[in-house]
Amino acid sequence: MDNLNTHTISSLYEAFPPAEARRLAKRLEIHYTPKHGSWLNIAEIELSAMTRQCLSRRIASITSLEAKLSAWEINSFLICSLTISLSLVNIVILFNKLAY
């Protein structure tokens, strides 16, 4: 759930009669995102990185733009995958050191 102020249990009581709001509230399990980890913040960071790394120069045609963005997307995915893989390897190494 995002940190928008309308995303609270109390907003149910503003929108529904008390019995219905209570029934809905019992069914919800709210998990708040970190303030700097909301979906909008993550999207803005990703767009900023794409702009700096890929779109900071003049691009002659739509075809060229599509090719550059596709290459950037693949490269970003590979870097992210590699980072996650290395993190998992480090966790296993650390776990093995702690276990023995």
Beta strands, then each sheet from edge to edge (+ up, - down):
end
